[in-house]
Every structure is written in C-alpha cells, then in structure tokens.
C-alpha cells in the first residue's frame, strides 16, 4: 500500500482526529437502532429507524456534494461537526427531562442522517487537499480505508459500551469525540483548489453536471450498480443486528456486542488484506470488489439458515469482511477515476447509493421480517440479491469490454 500520505503532517493530524469522530458517528447509529428495539420490540420499527438514519443521504447527499465543490471547505467541515455535537447533546438532554420514546428516537435518527449525508462529501473534499498531488492517491486510499474500518469497528465498540455503560451514557461519550475535529479544522493547513469555482453557475446546473459525468462513465456506473445491491442486503443486515440478537436469539447487549465485534473483526481483517496488497489500477480494484459482491448475499443466506449464536457471529464476521473489502475497493476505484473538479459531486452520488442502499435494505428487512419471520427474510432477500448481482457481473460493460476496466488518470470530463 502506498503510504506517502503519512509524509503530510496535516494529514496525519487530520487522520487521528477524524478517526475518533467517525467511530463516534457509527456508534451513534448502533445506539439509535438499539433504542428503537428497546422502545418498540418491533422489527418493522427498527428497520424504519435504520432507514431514517440513512435515507437523508439519498435526498440531500448530491446537494452537499455540489456544496463541497463550491464553498470554503474548511467552514463546511467545521459547521458539520458542530451540528453533530449539538444534535447529540440536544437528544441526550431531552431524554433526561422527557424520557425516550418512538418519536424522539425517530427524530434523532433523521437528524443524524441529515448531518451524516453532508459529512462524507465534505470530508473527502477536505482530505484531498491535505497533501500534494503526488500524495493524492495515497490520501484517498487511507481515507477510504479509515472510513470503512470505522463503519464496522465503531458499532463493535458501541456494542461493548452499550453493555458496560448503557445507551445514553454512550451517546454522551461519542459527543466528546467530535471536539478534536472541531478544534483541528480551524487551524490545519490545506492546499488551494486546483480549479476555479464557477460562481455564476446555478446550483442545480452543477448538480446536473455531476449526474452527466457519472452517466457517461461506464466504469462508474458499474461500480454504482454493484454498490446498491451489496449495501441493500449487506449493510441492511448489519444495521439491524439488534433484530438478530433479540428477535431471533432473545439475547441482550452482551450478545449484540458479540455480533457487532464479529463484524468489526471481519472489517479489520479486510482492511489488513487490502493494505497488504500491491497498488493497483482502478479496473483491477473493481474486479476484486466484484468478487466480494457475490460473497455478501451468500453470507446473508447462511445467516438465515443458522440457529446458533456463535455460528451466526462467525457468519457476521465473514459478512463484515466481504462488505468492508467491497466498499474499500469500489470507493478507491471510483476516487481514482475522478478529477478534482467532479470528485465532491460524484462521490456524493456514490454515498447516496451506498447509504441509500443500506436504508432501503434495513426498511425491507424490518418490514418483511414482521410479516414472514426474520430468518426467512434473510434467505429470500439474499437469494434475490445473489441473482441480481450475478446478472450485473455477467452483462455490464466492464466485463464485456476490458478496456473499460483500465484506469485513465487523464480522463476528460464529459461535455
């Protein structure tokens, strides 16, 4: 793995602070889903709350991507983490005075979902300016790796904290994790933009250009197609682990901690496996992601067939590995394919698909589980996703035309 990113002192400082904040964000998502089950005991409501925490990305994500390309990125990142801190503190304080119920949990999930939808494009655009051009590919790779580690290790830590100190105290703790980023962003040195912002360009026009850029790149479309399939079923299951812990095995926070820790262990293993590999072009990276896209729905089917908590934990670890390796490779491939001018907009679309897929998947898993049972739902949706993924791999352009799998660093923007 190219580690030149660590030669940049600003990036090293940023990485330490953003890692803490990202883990806190993913811990919060686990806590809110746990609270949803605690106040309702309904798989459908758990799925609905998980949907609310991810759905804003589908609506607001592309707009925040345009903003990432247009406004002062330092101010955008600073405001984003201030908002995260404020929302968390408001919810925690309200619980102390009024208690926790379905409405408050749903509102909190929606609020953190909106703020998170801005975080990804802001964070990626900010990180890309913390080193020189020669360090860019390394910065992108390390940033993507860090995000995907936190996405599964964070909930694993959250499961342990839920057991030891409870949900509200866990939220207090995560709010402190946003402070390092708030202080860092004010003073860190970033390089200037390498393009001129079109101030006269209408907001919707800029957004349309991002869509146009995506539509005219078959390799990006291929990445997006696989991403929505994998995230719907893989992220959908991982975001509703309380349903498995309590609804299937009638267990509490300890067993939820086991499942989340298993997913985190798989994520760490995938991260080491990715880091140990040789630097590759976008097409080769995309091929590795394609292999994992088949493993994810197969793992979900096997979870549906399991009747033992330990076996389920092993399968969840495999799912964590496959999901993380897929996300890391596909996000890296997309980042390498893009130019600075369009990176914020196009990656916000990727985030919209990745997070939106998880949101829709969680909603479907919860709603269908309420009607036909949890395990049967995993088997059915896993089977359907396996079929769709296989069709994408067989018939999309990158596999029919190997030239589209090659990374072209000087790719021209669509006219």
N, C-alpha and C positions, 0 to 999 in steps of 0.2 A: 504494500500500500504506500502511495506517495504521501510522505509526512511533512512536506515542505511548509504546510500551513502552520506548523508549530514554530517555524522560524519567525513568524509575525507575533510580536509581543501583544499588540492589541487583540489579535485573535485568541491567543492563549488566555488572556484575562476574560474575554467575552465567553469563551467556551466554558470556563469554570462557573461563571455566574448563570449563564443560560441553562446549563445542565441542572442546576438546583431548581430553577423556575419551571423547566419542562417537567421534571419529575413531580413537582407540586401540582401542575395542571392535570397530569394523568391520575394522580392520587385523588384529586377532587372528583374526577369523572367516576372513579370507582365508588367513592363515598356517596355520591348522589344516587347512583343506581342501588347501592345497598339500602339507603334511606327509603327509596321508592318501594323496595320489597318490604321493608320493616313497617311502613305505614299502610300497606295495602295487601300484601300476601298474594298479589295478582301478577302472573307472568305478562299479561297484556299491559298492565300499568308500568311494569319495569321496562318492557320494550318501548313503550310510549315515551318514558322519561329519557331513555338512551337515545331515542330518535330526536327528542327536543334538544339534547346537548350537541348533536351533530348536524341537525337539519339547517341551522342558520348558515352553515358554510355553503350549502347549495344555492342560497339566495344572495347572501352578501359577499361571499368569497371573491367572485370575479371583480366586484366593485372595489374591494380593498386591494386587489391586485393592481388595478389601474392607479389607485392612490399611491401604491408603493413605487410606481414608476414616475409619479408626477410631483409628489410633495417632498418636503425635507424629511428624510428617512429617520433622522435622529429624534425629531419631535414625535413622529408616528410611533416609534418603538417605545419611547418614554411614556406617552399617553396610554398606550396599550397595557403596559404593566401597572400603571397607576389605576386603570379601570379594573384590572384583575384583583388588585388588592382591595379596592373599595367594595366591589361586589361581594367578595368573600366575607369581609368584615360586616357588611350590612346584613347578610344572611345569618351569620353566627349570632350577632347581637339580637336579631329578630327572634331567633329560636329561644334565646334565654328569656325574652319577655312574653312571647306568644305561643311557644311550642312549635313543633314541626308537624305539618300535615301535607296532604296531597298537593294542594295549591302552591304552598311555599316551595316544596321540592320541585314542582314543575317549573315555577318561575325562576328558581335558581339555576336549573338545568338550561333553560333558554338563555339566561343572561350570560353564563359562562360559555355557552355555544357561540353567541354573537361575538364576544371578545376573542375567543379562540379562532374564529374564522378570519379575523384580521391579523392574528399573531403570525401565522405561517408565512404569508407573502411579505409582511413587514420584516420578519426575522431573516428570511432568505435574502432579501434585497440588502439588508444591513450587513449580514455576514460576508456577502460577496465583495464588500468594499473595505474589508479589514486587512487586506494584503495587496500585493502587486499582481499583475496579470499572470505572471509565471506561477503564482501560488493559487490561482483561482480554482483549478480543478481539484486540488488537494483540499482547499477550504470547503468546496461543495461536498466532496466525499465525506469529510469528517463531520460536517454539519448534518448531512443526511443520516449518517451513522449514529450520531448523538441523539437525533430526534427519534429514531426507531428503537434505540436502546431504552430511552426514557418511556416510550409508548407502552412497553411491556414490563420493564423493571419497575417503573413508577407504581402501577397497580399492585405489583408483588409487594413492594414496601407498604403500600396502602392497606393490603390485607393484614399485614403484621400489626400496623398501627391501629387498625380497627379492633383487633383482638386485645391489644395492650391498653389503649387509652380511650377508645370509643370514637364515634364519627365526628362529633362536634369539636372535640379537642384536636382531632386530626386536621380539621379544616383550619383551626387556629394556627397550627404548626405550618401548614402549607402557605398561609398568608405571609409568614415571615420569609419564605423562600423567594418572594418577588422583590424584596428590598435590595439585594445585591445588584440585580439588573437595573433597577431604578437609579441607583447611585452611579453605576458604571456608565450608562448610556450618556449621561450628562457630560462626561469628561474624556471619553475614549476618542482616539484619533482615527478618522476614516478618510479614504481617498475620495477625490471628487468623482462625480459621474463621468462616464466616457461617452455620453451622448447628450444632446440638447433637448430639454423637455419642450414639447410643442404646447406652449401655454394657450395658444388660441384654439387648440383642438378641443372639441366638445368631449365631455366625459364619456358619453355613450359611443362616440366615434372611436375613441381609444379602446374601449371595451370590445367593440366590433372588430378592430384590428387584431386583438388577441385571439378571438374566435377564428378569424380568417387565417391567421398564421397557423393555428392548430389544424384546421381542416385541410390545409394544403401540404401537410407533412404526414405521409402515411405511417411513418415510424412512430410519431407521437400519438396518432390515432390508435395504432396497435397497442401501445402502452396503456392508453386510456381504457380501451375495451377490456383488456385483461384485469386492469385495476378495479373496475367496478364489479366484476364477477368475484374476484378474490376478497375484496373488502366487504361485500354484502354478506357472504357466508362466514368468512374467517373473522373479520372484525365484529360482525354481528354476534357471533358466539362468544367471543372474548369480552365483549361489552355487557353480556348478560350472564356472566358466571354466577352471580347470586341465585339465578334461577336453577342452575345445576346443583349448587351447594345446598340450597334449602328446599327447592321444589322437587328435586329428584332423590337426593340422599338424606333430606331432613337434617342437615348439619348446620352449624353456626359459623362464626367468624374464623375459628381455627381452620376448618376445612376450606373455607373461602380463601384464607391465606395460603393453604397448600396449593390450591388451584392457580391462584394468581402468581405465587412463587414459581410454580412449574412453568407457567407461560413466560415468566421473566427469565428463567434459566435457559429455556429454548431460545429466547431473544438474544441473550448474551452469547450463547454458542454460535448462533448465526452471525453475530457481529464479528466474533473472532475469526470465523470461517471466511467471511467477506474480507476482513482486514488482511488475512494471511495470503489472499490471492494476489496475483500479479495485476498491475494496472491494465485495463482493457478498454477497447473502443466501445462506443455506445451499443452497437449491434450485438457484440459478444455478451455484454452485460445483460441486454434484453433477452437473449437466449437463455441465460441462467435463470432469469426471473420467470420465464415461460415454464421451465421445469417445475419450479415451486408452485406455480399457479395450478398445476394438476394435483400436487400433494395436499394443498389446503382443503378442498372439498372432500377428498378421501379421508382425511383426518376427522372431519366433521361427521361423516357417515359412521366411522368407527366409534366416536364418542356416543352416538345414538345407539350403538349396539352394546355398549359397556354397561355392566350392572355393578361395578366395583369402583369405589372412590379412588383407590390407588392406581388402577389401570386407567381411569379417566384422567388422573393427574399426568400420567406418562403421555397419554394422547394429546393432552392440552400442551405439554411441553413440545411435542412434535409440531403441533399447530403453531405455537409461538415461534419455533424455528422457521417453519416454512413461510409464515406471514411476514416475519421480520426480514428474512433473506429476500423475499419477493419485493417488499416495499423499498428496501435499501437499493437493490439492483435497479429496479424500474425508475425510482426517483433519480438516482445517479445518471442513468441513461438519458432521461428527459432533460436534466440540468445541463449535461454535456452537449446536448443537441441544440440548445437555445443560445441566442445572443443576449447581451446585457439589456438591450432596449425592450425586449419582449419577455424577459425572464419572469418578472413580477406577475405579469398578466397571465402567461401560460401556466406557470406553476400554481397560481391561484385556482386555475381551472382543474389542474391535477388534484389539488387539495379538495376542491369542491366534489370531485368524483370519489376520491378516497374516503373522505369523511362522510359524504352523502351516501356512498355505498354502505358504509357501516351503519348509518342512521336508518336507512331503508331495511337493511338486513335485521337490525335489532327489532324494528317495528314488526316485521313479518314473523320473526321467530317468536316474539311475545304473543302476538295475536293468534297465530296458528296453534301455538302450544296451548293456549287457553281452550281451544276447541277440540284438538285431536290428541293432545299429550305432548310432552316436551321431547322425549326421545324419538318418537315417530316423526316429529317435525324435523329434527336434525337429519334423520335418514333420508327423508323425502327431499328436502331442500339441498342437501349435499349431493344427492344423485342428479338432480336437475342442473345444479351448477357445474358438476363434472362434465355433463353432456355439452353444455353451452361453451365451457372453456375449451373442450376438445374441438368444437366446431371453429372457434376463433383461431386456434392454433393451426388447424388444417387449411383454412380458406382465406386468412388475411394475407395482404400483400407481402409483408416482410418475409414470410416463409415461401411464398411463390416466387419472389424476386430477391435474391440475396443481396443485390446492390443496395436495397433499401435498408439493409442491416448495417451498412457502413457509416461510421461517424464522419460527417463533413463539418469540420470546425469553421469553415468559411461559408457556411450555408447562407444564402441571401434571403432576406426577408421577402415574403410574398407581396406582390404589388396589388 
